């Protein structure tokens, strides 16, 4: 640095060359330009010959200054001047320990973080120290020290994850990997957001006693999350939280439906001194019920997204009572307590007539999700059938007992259980000695997790007839075992019965807060009659998952099912990342932040050595060398042109060749200048190789999808398989080739590996025609959906759907999983499965007609090679090895033999492609030997 100015020189000693400028000036003054040649008359020539020879002793001052400028520019360029030089603060006393937060908060500036980390790794490479790199949000952190090249590969393969960092496990992995080795430098790229284990983890880092510490980007000022969404009676309220106060900010909220369309919007405004705020989205009840996700516009993280499921929707609840005193005496009305309990959470509509034949059809016409009937016994005949149909379509009928229901027939079809005539009351024929409290709720029922209140008692109830399924239909019971709430499914809906009244005549339950919790749970279990599903509990498979940028993508193979059995509360983890769990017709939303969570900045502990802090930013250094060399070249060209002018090169006949040479020089110089700023070798794509290079050796090929990660995995996997083939067989394949199915020649490759990618556009009809011609001419395409497909026809993932769209345009024969006696099972190794990164998906091949006597020909498909193979086991990821020979991806499950069998499966496939029916022909050996007389 020069006096605080951000300019530095990589070779400052060369600047002493500027002291030689006076000497250069003196030498240039003694070297004049060549004299001009001019025609003279013979007498004048003779006269000049007689004169003594005169030579100019000085060149023009401006020409000398130009040449001094050229020398100064070259000297300055050789001194390597750099603007905003990087702060080199790494220690060479030990390895570089690089900890990188790659959680949800790192997504917005991930590119800048990787650039900063890459600079540190490059500096470690210059110092010759190993690098131990660990990512705090990875499922299994690996901090094994290695070369800077390996660390750079790990950095390129890393991605931000939609999770909170688990810094303690990352630090543990680092400590275990370093062992007794003392780190030279600890560099921590922080996202600035605190976690429960951050303080302990960073304190353990300080205990490692490094020689130097660098903290990069611990501000996290852009972190903002949505913590809750409440669908109120008049509007949708959204709770937001930011990391730091200081300025008054306003953000736009976008509400989208399940198709990704924006259907409503609002704002959330933070006061200058506040870190939390409440936003409002005003929209009609029907529109708010269609909202599937909320986003903060301009903040693309998994924390700024709030996924909503069926439990968020505000239900429309219809209330019916036959009491004539509802209006005159509201405190004695059963609907009064139900209304007070549900009005904050549901859109309530009440019958405007006591005539059930008139009231019920009007309510059904408004498509309620729930109908509550308080003490209604016998329904008219013309009402029962429409009500039953409504329940079958998904409606929830909640009934409350009362004198009318107790006197109704016991075989009422709109009750979940058969009821006894009359009711049980304190002091009656079926009396208790004292009022009964509630028993604990069943662990698998909808009330699981609610504490049974001891102050709620029941003095009167309707009883259920004992049946074999009564216990299964009981959601809540009293201490003596008699049911309090029973339910039964009817088609897509259900009927729920509270065996007490909805007012305080039979129990004090309606006047307790527990009544609100119970009713809300029941209403949340309901579903819209017009469609939509629900997934209340159980084990739910991952359906759609958020990435770190907040995009909702198809579930990956790493996520595990969400276990909600026994009323368990869903928690975000590496096994259960945020997203939607269930299926399209019913799912549960799992969000990154719970309603009671907030953000706080991470606290960096004190280290015994000086700590260097720097913001997360890309490489802002500017190298002046290309510009200085370019300026020197331009000045040199100007000097050349001046000399040509002074020597008369542009006069008469000499003008044309000299002008052509000058123009050629200028053209070459301009070409050099255009590439001097950033000279990079052009990346060569495998598909751009010369056709002749594909003919020297047998090569495996893969389809270039356009996704860098997918293509790199395919190339690395096929290269590793080629090396495996060379070490195990007589085949020595060349490096794998990438092909563009739209333009490249395909006939040179016996096998083309085609991984499915949902972001790649569908092939054009011309490309499909070329693939079809390739397959019919003897080539084989191995399609890999990479989603562990089991049922080829019934798969519903995006990758499987993409494969089905491609296959729909191809003329392919019927397919079947590889039979046990197929040639593929014995073409080189004896195999019974064809695993890749996953092991459960089968390998599909062309179907071979059944033979009359299969025992006589055990190797099926012997008359030719299948033109198409389909798998979902992600075989290239299982084959892919890095430069050190370490696997790039773990297998699922993590079985070391699975990768070996994946390589063997690859060998069998390649041998099958090349040898065809060779193994199948072994079935003819007995007949051939018989003909030879042996």
FILOKOL-144764 format. One record per residue (C-alpha): residue in three letters; x, y, z. Coordinates in steps of 0.05 Angstrom, whole numbers, padded with zeros to 5 digits, always signed. Layout:
// residues N
ALAXYZ
...
// end
This chain:
// residues 934
UNK+00000+00000+00000
UNK+00025+00071-00017
UNK+00009+00122+00037
UNK-00060+00093+00048
UNK-00076+00090-00026
UNK-00099+00020-00047
UNK-00042+00009-00097
UNK+00013-00042-00089
UNK+00070-00070-00132
UNK+00084-00144-00139
UNK+00157-00130-00156
UNK+00174-00062-00127
UNK+00249-00071-00138
UNK+00239-00062-00213
UNK+00218+00010-00200
UNK+00292+00025-00190
UNK+00295+00019-00266
UNK+00262+00087-00270
UNK+00329+00116-00247
UNK+00357+00095-00314
UNK+00311+00142-00352
UNK+00363+00200-00354
UNK+00413+00152-00384
UNK+00361+00129-00435
UNK+00347+00203-00450
UNK+00421+00216-00463
UNK+00427+00155-00508
UNK+00365+00172-00548
UNK+00390+00244-00558
UNK+00453+00215-00590
UNK+00415+00171-00638
UNK+00382+00214-00690
UNK+00333+00190-00742
UNK+00360+00167-00809
UNK+00372+00226-00858
UNK+00320+00233-00913
UNK+00341+00213-00983
UNK+00324+00268-01034
UNK+00342+00272-01109
UNK+00391+00327-01127
UNK+00421+00349-01192
UNK+00489+00320-01206
UNK+00524+00386-01194
UNK+00491+00393-01127
UNK+00512+00323-01109
UNK+00584+00338-01127
UNK+00581+00401-01087
UNK+00555+00364-01027
UNK+00609+00310-01034
UNK+00662+00363-01029
UNK+00634+00386-00963
UNK+00655+00351-00898
UNK+00606+00298-00873
UNK+00556+00324-00823
UNK+00514+00280-00776
UNK+00459+00308-00731
UNK+00479+00300-00658
UNK+00409+00304-00628
UNK+00340+00275-00642
UNK+00276+00316-00634
UNK+00258+00326-00561
UNK+00186+00302-00571
UNK+00210+00237-00603
UNK+00258+00226-00545
UNK+00202+00239-00495
UNK+00158+00188-00530
UNK+00212+00135-00525
UNK+00224+00152-00452
UNK+00150+00142-00441
UNK+00154+00073-00473
UNK+00212+00054-00427
UNK+00175+00080-00365
UNK+00111+00042-00383
UNK+00150-00023-00392
UNK+00186-00013-00325
UNK+00121+00002-00289
UNK+00087-00059-00320
UNK+00145-00104-00299
UNK+00135-00078-00227
UNK+00065-00110-00227
UNK+00023-00052-00201
UNK-00044-00074-00170
UNK-00102-00031-00147
UNK-00139-00055-00084
UNK-00088-00111-00070
UNK-00111-00170-00030
UNK-00092-00171+00043
UNK-00045-00230+00049
UNK-00049-00249+00122
UNK-00042-00325+00120
UNK+00010-00359+00163
UNK+00057-00411+00136
UNK+00064-00444+00205
UNK+00009-00495+00193
UNK-00049-00514+00149
UNK-00104-00466+00130
UNK-00169-00483+00167
UNK-00225-00455+00124
UNK-00295-00456+00155
UNK-00351-00433+00109
UNK-00423-00421+00128
UNK-00464-00450+00071
UNK-00532-00445+00104
UNK-00594-00408+00080
UNK-00566-00339+00094
UNK-00506-00350+00048
UNK-00548-00358-00015
UNK-00553-00285-00037
UNK-00478-00274-00040
UNK-00454-00345-00050
UNK-00413-00327-00112
UNK-00376-00273-00074
UNK-00363-00322-00017
UNK-00334-00374-00064
UNK-00290-00321-00095
UNK-00264-00299-00027
UNK-00252-00372-00007
UNK-00217-00386-00074
UNK-00169-00328-00060
UNK-00152-00357+00007
UNK-00140-00425-00023
UNK-00096-00395-00077
UNK-00055-00359-00025
UNK-00048-00424+00014
UNK-00023-00457-00051
UNK+00029-00402-00059
UNK+00053-00414+00012
UNK+00053-00489+00002
UNK+00010-00505+00063
UNK-00047-00556+00062
UNK-00119-00534+00066
UNK-00173-00563+00111
UNK-00241-00538+00086
UNK-00307-00552+00121
UNK-00378-00528+00107
UNK-00423-00517+00167
UNK-00489-00537+00134
UNK-00467-00603+00103
UNK-00497-00667+00128
UNK-00430-00700+00142
UNK-00375-00648+00145
UNK-00307-00672+00118
UNK-00248-00630+00140
UNK-00191-00675+00119
UNK-00130-00631+00102
UNK-00108-00637+00030
UNK-00075-00599-00027
UNK-00102-00532-00050
UNK-00125-00565-00115
UNK-00169-00614-00075
UNK-00196-00557-00032
UNK-00213-00518-00095
UNK-00251-00578-00122
UNK-00289-00583-00057
UNK-00306-00509-00061
UNK-00332-00516-00132
UNK-00375-00575-00113
UNK-00405-00540-00052
UNK-00473-00508-00054
UNK-00513-00467-00004
UNK-00565-00508+00033
UNK-00634-00489+00059
UNK-00613-00505+00130
UNK-00586-00470+00191
UNK-00511-00481+00200
UNK-00491-00534+00249
UNK-00426-00501+00268
UNK-00410-00546+00326
UNK-00409-00609+00284
UNK-00366-00574+00232
UNK-00316-00552+00284
UNK-00315-00622+00313
UNK-00299-00650+00244
UNK-00244-00598+00237
UNK-00213-00615+00304
UNK-00215-00690+00289
UNK-00184-00680+00220
UNK-00127-00636+00246
UNK-00111-00681+00304
UNK-00049-00655+00339
UNK-00032-00608+00283
UNK-00037-00534+00301
UNK-00070-00493+00246
UNK-00030-00437+00217
UNK-00091-00395+00199
UNK-00164-00402+00215
UNK-00207-00367+00163
UNK-00282-00364+00178
UNK-00330-00342+00124
UNK-00391-00326+00167
UNK-00462-00311+00146
UNK-00469-00267+00208
UNK-00531-00302+00235
UNK-00527-00333+00304
UNK-00547-00405+00320
UNK-00554-00444+00385
UNK-00486-00477+00378
UNK-00447-00418+00349
UNK-00418-00392+00414
UNK-00392-00460+00436
UNK-00365-00477+00367
UNK-00327-00411+00359
UNK-00299-00418+00429
UNK-00272-00486+00410
UNK-00239-00454+00349
UNK-00205-00403+00393
UNK-00177-00460+00435
UNK-00138-00487+00375
UNK-00088-00429+00384
UNK-00078-00412+00310
UNK-00022-00366+00287
UNK-00071-00321+00250
UNK-00147-00312+00246
UNK-00188-00282+00190
UNK-00262-00267+00198
UNK-00296-00252+00132
UNK-00366-00226+00125
UNK-00395-00230+00195
UNK-00446-00175+00185
UNK-00506-00213+00155
UNK-00542-00147+00145
UNK-00586-00173+00089
UNK-00615-00231+00130
UNK-00691-00228+00133
UNK-00740-00284+00148
UNK-00815-00296+00152
UNK-00833-00330+00217
UNK-00909-00336+00215
UNK-00972-00325+00174
UNK-01041-00319+00204
UNK-01103-00320+00161
UNK-01147-00274+00201
UNK-01219-00255+00193
UNK-01206-00194+00149
UNK-01134-00200+00124
UNK-01072-00243+00124
UNK-01019-00221+00173
UNK-00946-00240+00163
UNK-00892-00237+00217
UNK-00822-00218+00193
UNK-00756-00213+00228
UNK-00690-00182+00207
UNK-00621-00188+00236
UNK-00603-00116+00253
UNK-00641-00051+00263
UNK-00616+00017+00241
UNK-00657+00039+00181
UNK-00731+00042+00165
UNK-00742-00008+00109
UNK-00803-00031+00072
UNK-00807-00097+00034
UNK-00860-00122-00014
UNK-00895-00187+00002
UNK-00917-00232-00055
UNK-00971-00285-00045
UNK-00973-00340-00096
UNK-01019-00399-00109
UNK-00999-00471-00121
UNK-00985-00456-00195
UNK-00935-00401-00177
UNK-00980-00344-00199
UNK-00982-00280-00157
UNK-01053-00271-00132
UNK-01043-00219-00077
UNK-00990-00173-00049
UNK-00975-00130+00011
UNK-00920-00095+00049
UNK-00880-00106+00112
UNK-00848-00044+00142
UNK-00792-00043+00193
UNK-00784+00016+00239
UNK-00713+00043+00245
UNK-00704+00015+00315
UNK-00742-00051+00306
UNK-00719-00119+00281
UNK-00789-00148+00276
UNK-00850-00125+00237
UNK-00919-00147+00217
UNK-00941-00144+00145
UNK-01012-00147+00119
UNK-01042-00176+00055
UNK-01113-00154+00044
UNK-01152-00200-00001
UNK-01220-00234-00002
UNK-01229-00297+00039
UNK-01231-00342-00023
UNK-01166-00313-00051
UNK-01130-00319+00015
UNK-01149-00392+00019
UNK-01114-00404-00048
UNK-01046-00377-00024
UNK-00993-00431-00024
UNK-00931-00391-00009
UNK-00908-00322+00013
UNK-00844-00289-00011
UNK-00805-00226+00006
UNK-00792-00195-00062
UNK-00718-00183-00073
UNK-00695-00228-00016
UNK-00683-00297-00046
UNK-00669-00345+00012
UNK-00703-00405+00042
UNK-00717-00362+00104
UNK-00754-00308+00065
UNK-00805-00359+00040
UNK-00865-00383+00080
UNK-00897-00446+00053
UNK-00970-00457+00070
UNK-01010-00521+00072
UNK-01082-00539+00082
UNK-01078-00522+00156
UNK-01067-00449+00138
UNK-01131-00442+00098
UNK-01187-00406+00134
UNK-01246-00454+00135
UNK-01316-00435+00121
UNK-01358-00463+00178
UNK-01434-00467+00177
UNK-01471-00466+00243
UNK-01540-00497+00253
UNK-01582-00502+00315
UNK-01655-00517+00326
UNK-01659-00473+00388
UNK-01711-00417+00384
UNK-01676-00380+00440
UNK-01611-00368+00404
UNK-01624-00294+00395
UNK-01664-00280+00457
UNK-01615-00313+00506
UNK-01547-00316+00472
UNK-01509-00342+00534
UNK-01555-00402+00536
UNK-01547-00415+00462
UNK-01498-00471+00442
UNK-01478-00432+00380
UNK-01454-00374+00423
UNK-01395-00413+00451
UNK-01380-00445+00384
UNK-01380-00377+00351
UNK-01334-00348+00403
UNK-01286-00407+00397
UNK-01281-00408+00321
UNK-01291-00337+00298
UNK-01216-00319+00302
UNK-01197-00379+00259
UNK-01255-00391+00210
UNK-01305-00356+00167
UNK-01372-00369+00201
UNK-01440-00370+00169
UNK-01504-00384+00207
UNK-01570-00412+00183
UNK-01622-00359+00174
UNK-01680-00406+00187
UNK-01697-00460+00237
UNK-01728-00501+00181
UNK-01676-00553+00166
UNK-01705-00566+00097
UNK-01693-00494+00080
UNK-01630-00478+00120
UNK-01587-00538+00102
UNK-01592-00531+00026
UNK-01574-00457+00031
UNK-01513-00472+00073
UNK-01490-00528+00027
UNK-01495-00480-00032
UNK-01441-00437+00000
UNK-01392-00497+00000
UNK-01372-00498+00073
UNK-01314-00542+00096
UNK-01348-00556+00163
UNK-01420-00558+00186
UNK-01433-00555+00261
UNK-01500-00580+00285
UNK-01516-00566+00358
UNK-01567-00612+00389
UNK-01605-00632+00327
UNK-01637-00700+00331
UNK-01679-00721+00272
UNK-01666-00689+00204
UNK-01718-00685+00148
UNK-01713-00738+00095
UNK-01699-00688+00040
UNK-01639-00661+00079
UNK-01604-00726+00099
UNK-01585-00747+00028
UNK-01554-00681+00006
UNK-01517-00676+00073
UNK-01491-00747+00064
UNK-01466-00731-00006
UNK-01431-00669+00020
UNK-01395-00711+00072
UNK-01375-00763+00021
UNK-01343-00708-00021
UNK-01299-00686+00036
UNK-01342-00646+00085
UNK-01334-00650+00160
UNK-01397-00654+00202
UNK-01389-00636+00276
UNK-01448-00653+00320
UNK-01459-00636+00393
UNK-01504-00677+00439
UNK-01564-00651+00474
UNK-01634-00673+00494
UNK-01657-00677+00422
UNK-01600-00721+00400
UNK-01607-00765+00463
UNK-01679-00778+00443
UNK-01664-00791+00370
UNK-01663-00861+00340
UNK-01599-00899+00356
UNK-01586-00918+00284
UNK-01577-00846+00259
UNK-01531-00852+00198
UNK-01501-00783+00213
UNK-01470-00804+00278
UNK-01401-00838+00281
UNK-01423-00891+00332
UNK-01488-00923+00353
UNK-01517-00886+00412
UNK-01558-00910+00471
UNK-01626-00881+00483
UNK-01627-00828+00537
UNK-01567-00795+00570
UNK-01523-00809+00630
UNK-01523-00756+00684
UNK-01499-00744+00754
UNK-01552-00772+00801
UNK-01590-00808+00747
UNK-01601-00882+00733
UNK-01532-00886+00702
UNK-01501-00836+00749
UNK-01430-00822+00774
UNK-01412-00811+00845
UNK-01377-00747+00822
UNK-01367-00710+00756
UNK-01316-00743+00712
UNK-01252-00709+00688
UNK-01221-00720+00620
UNK-01171-00776+00609
UNK-01105-00767+00572
UNK-01113-00764+00497
UNK-01093-00823+00452
UNK-01023-00812+00423
UNK-01048-00824+00352
UNK-01110-00780+00354
UNK-01119-00708+00331
UNK-01116-00683+00403
UNK-01048-00715+00415
UNK-01001-00666+00449
UNK-01056-00627+00483
UNK-01053-00632+00559
UNK-01117-00661+00588
UNK-01145-00606+00633
UNK-01160-00628+00703
UNK-01209-00572+00717
UNK-01256-00594+00661
UNK-01310-00642+00684
UNK-01371-00675+00652
UNK-01435-00686+00691
UNK-01479-00710+00634
UNK-01467-00744+00567
UNK-01497-00790+00514
UNK-01468-00859+00514
UNK-01444-00902+00457
UNK-01462-00975+00448
UNK-01401-01019+00461
UNK-01375-01045+00394
UNK-01310-01076+00370
UNK-01288-01012+00336
UNK-01309-00963+00389
UNK-01238-00953+00415
UNK-01213-00938+00344
UNK-01267-00885+00335
UNK-01255-00851+00402
UNK-01214-00787+00399
UNK-01225-00767+00472
UNK-01254-00802+00533
UNK-01269-00791+00605
UNK-01231-00819+00664
UNK-01279-00878+00668
UNK-01266-00896+00595
UNK-01332-00872+00566
UNK-01325-00833+00501
UNK-01326-00757+00500
UNK-01310-00746+00426
UNK-01319-00800+00372
UNK-01308-00796+00297
UNK-01316-00839+00235
UNK-01293-00829+00163
UNK-01346-00827+00110
UNK-01317-00826+00040
UNK-01271-00767+00034
UNK-01302-00733+00095
UNK-01318-00750+00167
UNK-01370-00744+00222
UNK-01348-00721+00291
UNK-01392-00724+00353
UNK-01382-00688+00419
UNK-01421-00729+00470
UNK-01437-00666+00511
UNK-01474-00602+00494
UNK-01441-00541+00463
UNK-01463-00499+00523
UNK-01448-00507+00597
UNK-01509-00547+00615
UNK-01476-00616+00614
UNK-01403-00597+00623
UNK-01358-00537+00636
UNK-01317-00556+00574
UNK-01351-00503+00529
UNK-01332-00446+00576
UNK-01259-00468+00581
UNK-01201-00449+00537
UNK-01191-00522+00521
UNK-01255-00521+00482
UNK-01223-00472+00433
UNK-01162-00518+00423
UNK-01205-00579+00410
UNK-01251-00545+00360
UNK-01193-00514+00324
UNK-01159-00581+00317
UNK-01221-00612+00288
UNK-01233-00555+00240
UNK-01160-00558+00217
UNK-01170-00631+00198
UNK-01225-00611+00150
UNK-01215-00601+00077
UNK-01246-00560+00022
UNK-01303-00599-00009
UNK-01285-00575-00079
UNK-01217-00607-00076
UNK-01150-00606-00041
UNK-01126-00656+00008
UNK-01098-00661+00076
UNK-01043-00698+00109
UNK-01052-00693+00184
UNK-01003-00743+00213
UNK-00964-00806+00200
UNK-00901-00814+00159
UNK-00901-00768+00099
UNK-00853-00774+00040
UNK-00817-00711+00015
UNK-00855-00682-00045
UNK-00827-00612-00059
UNK-00766-00583-00024
UNK-00738-00513-00019
UNK-00668-00498-00041
UNK-00625-00444-00008
UNK-00651-00391-00056
UNK-00724-00406-00039
UNK-00741-00444-00103
UNK-00789-00503-00094
UNK-00760-00564-00129
UNK-00777-00638-00134
UNK-00752-00678-00074
UNK-00681-00705-00078
UNK-00657-00773-00056
UNK-00624-00745+00006
UNK-00688-00724+00042
UNK-00723-00773+00087
UNK-00797-00780+00103
UNK-00826-00734+00156
UNK-00848-00773+00217
UNK-00909-00741+00249
UNK-00934-00803+00285
UNK-00957-00794+00357
UNK-00968-00720+00348
UNK-00893-00707+00336
UNK-00874-00635+00319
UNK-00839-00628+00253
UNK-00768-00601+00258
UNK-00723-00579+00201
UNK-00659-00619+00195
UNK-00611-00647+00143
UNK-00657-00707+00137
UNK-00719-00664+00133
UNK-00703-00598+00097
UNK-00757-00546+00090
UNK-00810-00561+00038
UNK-00875-00598+00027
UNK-00884-00669+00052
UNK-00939-00715+00029
UNK-00969-00716-00041
UNK-01005-00669-00087
UNK-01072-00686-00057
UNK-01049-00674+00015
UNK-00985-00647+00044
UNK-00954-00613+00105
UNK-00911-00551+00099
UNK-00846-00552+00137
UNK-00814-00482+00143
UNK-00744-00463+00164
UNK-00766-00418+00221
UNK-00817-00430+00275
UNK-00866-00375+00296
UNK-00828-00359+00360
UNK-00759-00354+00329
UNK-00719-00291+00314
UNK-00652-00272+00285
UNK-00592-00247+00324
UNK-00521-00231+00301
UNK-00466-00281+00314
UNK-00416-00263+00367
UNK-00342-00274+00350
UNK-00302-00293+00412
UNK-00236-00264+00431
UNK-00174-00298+00401
UNK-00104-00294+00430
UNK-00077-00271+00363
UNK-00097-00210+00322
UNK-00160-00221+00282
UNK-00164-00193+00211
UNK-00235-00176+00190
UNK-00258-00165+00119
UNK-00325-00160+00084
UNK-00350-00213+00036
UNK-00335-00186-00033
UNK-00311-00210-00100
UNK-00241-00198-00125
UNK-00238-00122-00131
UNK-00164-00122-00148
UNK-00144-00089-00214
UNK-00080-00111-00248
UNK-00050-00053-00287
UNK+00001-00096-00324
UNK-00041-00110-00386
UNK-00060-00037-00392
UNK+00012-00013-00384
UNK+00039-00063-00434
UNK-00018-00043-00481
UNK-00001+00031-00474
UNK+00072+00016-00487
UNK+00054-00023-00549
UNK+00011+00034-00576
UNK+00067+00083-00563
UNK+00116+00037-00598
UNK+00070+00034-00658
UNK+00066+00110-00658
UNK+00142+00114-00656
UNK+00146+00066-00715
UNK+00097+00107-00756
UNK+00134+00172-00739
UNK+00200+00142-00761
UNK+00169+00119-00826
UNK+00142+00189-00839
UNK+00208+00222-00824
UNK+00245+00174-00870
UNK+00198+00187-00928
UNK+00166+00118-00929
UNK+00097+00147-00946
UNK+00120+00184-01008
UNK+00105+00161-01079
UNK+00113+00088-01096
UNK+00135+00067-01027
UNK+00069+00086-00996
UNK+00028+00024-01013
UNK+00072-00032-00985
UNK+00090+00010-00924
UNK+00017+00027-00911
UNK-00001-00047-00917
UNK+00052-00065-00866
UNK+00029-00009-00819
UNK-00043-00032-00823
UNK-00023-00104-00810
UNK+00017-00082-00749
UNK-00040-00041-00722
UNK-00089-00099-00732
UNK-00045-00148-00695
UNK-00034-00098-00639
UNK-00108-00085-00631
UNK-00121-00159-00628
UNK-00069-00166-00573
UNK-00099-00107-00535
UNK-00169-00136-00536
UNK-00145-00199-00501
UNK-00093-00168-00455
UNK-00143-00148-00402
UNK-00163-00219-00384
UNK-00128-00272-00424
UNK-00163-00339-00413
UNK-00158-00403-00452
UNK-00225-00418-00485
UNK-00261-00474-00451
UNK-00265-00533-00498
UNK-00329-00573-00495
UNK-00321-00648-00507
UNK-00374-00645-00561
UNK-00332-00594-00600
UNK-00274-00642-00611
UNK-00253-00660-00681
UNK-00289-00720-00708
UNK-00224-00755-00724
UNK-00205-00754-00650
UNK-00265-00798-00636
UNK-00240-00853-00682
UNK-00173-00869-00650
UNK-00202-00910-00594
UNK-00268-00935-00568
UNK-00300-00880-00528
UNK-00361-00875-00484
UNK-00405-00814-00494
UNK-00454-00773-00455
UNK-00507-00723-00474
UNK-00490-00651-00458
UNK-00549-00625-00419
UNK-00524-00553-00409
UNK-00523-00560-00334
UNK-00450-00554-00312
UNK-00457-00599-00251
UNK-00494-00654-00289
UNK-00445-00652-00347
UNK-00384-00653-00302
UNK-00412-00713-00264
UNK-00426-00750-00329
UNK-00356-00737-00356
UNK-00322-00755-00291
UNK-00365-00818-00283
UNK-00352-00844-00353
UNK-00278-00828-00348
UNK-00274-00867-00283
UNK-00312-00925-00315
UNK-00264-00924-00374
UNK-00205-00929-00326
UNK-00239-00986-00290
UNK-00250-01021-00357
UNK-00177-01012-00376
UNK-00155-01043-00310
UNK-00203-01102-00310
UNK-00213-01119-00384
UNK-00175-01119-00449
UNK-00213-01057-00471
UNK-00175-00991-00464
UNK-00226-00936-00477
UNK-00207-00865-00491
UNK-00232-00806-00451
UNK-00307-00797-00450
UNK-00337-00750-00502
UNK-00395-00703-00493
UNK-00443-00700-00552
UNK-00495-00649-00573
UNK-00552-00691-00600
UNK-00574-00633-00642
UNK-00511-00628-00684
UNK-00457-00679-00667
UNK-00444-00745-00703
UNK-00469-00802-00658
UNK-00450-00864-00697
UNK-00379-00866-00669
UNK-00401-00885-00599
UNK-00427-00954-00579
UNK-00460-00926-00516
UNK-00489-00857-00501
UNK-00505-00840-00429
UNK-00564-00792-00424
UNK-00578-00763-00354
UNK-00645-00730-00346
UNK-00646-00657-00325
UNK-00711-00619-00313
UNK-00679-00552-00331
UNK-00656-00574-00400
UNK-00704-00558-00457
UNK-00736-00617-00492
UNK-00697-00641-00554
UNK-00723-00616-00620
UNK-00759-00664-00667
UNK-00696-00666-00710
UNK-00654-00687-00650
UNK-00705-00741-00631
UNK-00702-00766-00703
UNK-00626-00770-00700
UNK-00628-00809-00634
UNK-00680-00856-00663
UNK-00636-00868-00724
UNK-00576-00880-00680
UNK-00613-00932-00638
UNK-00640-00968-00699
UNK-00571-00970-00730
UNK-00541-01009-00672
UNK-00526-00957-00620
UNK-00551-00959-00548
UNK-00574-00902-00504
UNK-00572-00909-00429
UNK-00625-00862-00400
UNK-00615-00845-00326
UNK-00671-00808-00290
UNK-00627-00804-00227
UNK-00689-00808-00182
UNK-00689-00881-00162
UNK-00747-00897-00209
UNK-00782-00963-00194
UNK-00844-00961-00238
UNK-00828-00936-00307
UNK-00900-00923-00325
UNK-00923-00895-00259
UNK-00866-00850-00239
UNK-00887-00779-00222
UNK-00822-00742-00209
UNK-00802-00686-00255
UNK-00743-00727-00282
UNK-00786-00787-00297
UNK-00838-00743-00330
UNK-00783-00713-00373
UNK-00761-00783-00394
UNK-00833-00802-00411
UNK-00838-00740-00455
UNK-00775-00759-00493
UNK-00795-00832-00500
UNK-00864-00812-00526
UNK-00830-00788-00590
UNK-00784-00848-00599
UNK-00801-00913-00634
UNK-00780-00961-00580
UNK-00800-01033-00566
UNK-00834-01057-00502
UNK-00789-01055-00440
UNK-00780-01098-00379
UNK-00733-01101-00319
UNK-00671-01142-00333
UNK-00690-01216-00324
UNK-00647-01260-00282
UNK-00624-01299-00343
UNK-00608-01239-00387
UNK-00541-01231-00421
UNK-00528-01168-00381
UNK-00524-01209-00317
UNK-00465-01249-00343
UNK-00431-01210-00399
UNK-00369-01203-00354
UNK-00387-01207-00281
UNK-00443-01249-00252
UNK-00493-01198-00227
UNK-00564-01198-00202
UNK-00572-01122-00192
UNK-00548-01060-00228
UNK-00539-01007-00174
UNK-00512-00937-00181
UNK-00513-00883-00129
UNK-00580-00914-00111
UNK-00593-00988-00108
UNK-00668-00999-00109
UNK-00685-00980-00181
UNK-00685-01035-00234
UNK-00650-01032-00301
UNK-00700-01033-00359
UNK-00683-01067-00426
UNK-00721-01088-00488
UNK-00770-01144-00475
UNK-00752-01211-00507
UNK-00808-01259-00526
UNK-00814-01320-00482
UNK-00784-01384-00510
UNK-00818-01452-00508
UNK-00764-01481-00464
UNK-00726-01427-00427
UNK-00681-01478-00395
UNK-00650-01493-00462
UNK-00631-01420-00472
UNK-00619-01386-00405
UNK-00585-01325-00435
UNK-00642-01284-00463
UNK-00638-01227-00512
UNK-00583-01265-00548
UNK-00603-01244-00619
UNK-00582-01172-00610
UNK-00565-01115-00563
UNK-00620-01074-00531
UNK-00621-01006-00563
UNK-00646-00974-00500
UNK-00630-00981-00426
UNK-00666-00943-00372
UNK-00646-00935-00299
UNK-00659-00886-00243
UNK-00599-00905-00200
UNK-00555-00846-00220
UNK-00498-00890-00245
UNK-00451-00834-00266
UNK-00452-00806-00195
UNK-00431-00874-00169
UNK-00375-00880-00220
UNK-00349-00808-00212
UNK-00282-00802-00178
UNK-00240-00740-00167
UNK-00168-00730-00188
UNK-00144-00765-00124
UNK-00188-00825-00137
UNK-00238-00808-00082
UNK-00313-00815-00095
UNK-00347-00749-00110
UNK-00415-00772-00085
UNK-00437-00819-00029
UNK-00480-00878-00044
UNK-00550-00887-00016
UNK-00546-00927+00028
UNK-00474-00914+00046
UNK-00447-00983+00028
UNK-00375-00986+00001
UNK-00392-01050-00038
UNK-00448-01014-00074
UNK-00399-00971-00112
UNK-00358-01033-00131
UNK-00421-01066-00157
UNK-00439-01002-00194
UNK-00372-01006-00231
UNK-00384-01080-00246
UNK-00452-01063-00273
UNK-00420-01011-00318
UNK-00369-01063-00343
UNK-00425-01112-00358
UNK-00464-01058-00396
UNK-00403-01039-00439
UNK-00384-01111-00452
UNK-00456-01125-00471
UNK-00455-01066-00520
UNK-00391-01090-00552
UNK-00399-01165-00553
UNK-00475-01171-00561
UNK-00496-01245-00564
UNK-00428-01273-00548
UNK-00449-01300-00481
UNK-00517-01320-00506
UNK-00484-01364-00559
UNK-00455-01407-00504
UNK-00521-01443-00501
UNK-00504-01474-00569
UNK-00439-01504-00544
UNK-00470-01573-00530
UNK-00499-01576-00600
UNK-00433-01554-00632
UNK-00393-01605-00593
UNK-00442-01659-00613
UNK-00434-01641-00687
UNK-00358-01643-00679
UNK-00363-01713-00650
UNK-00337-01693-00583
// end
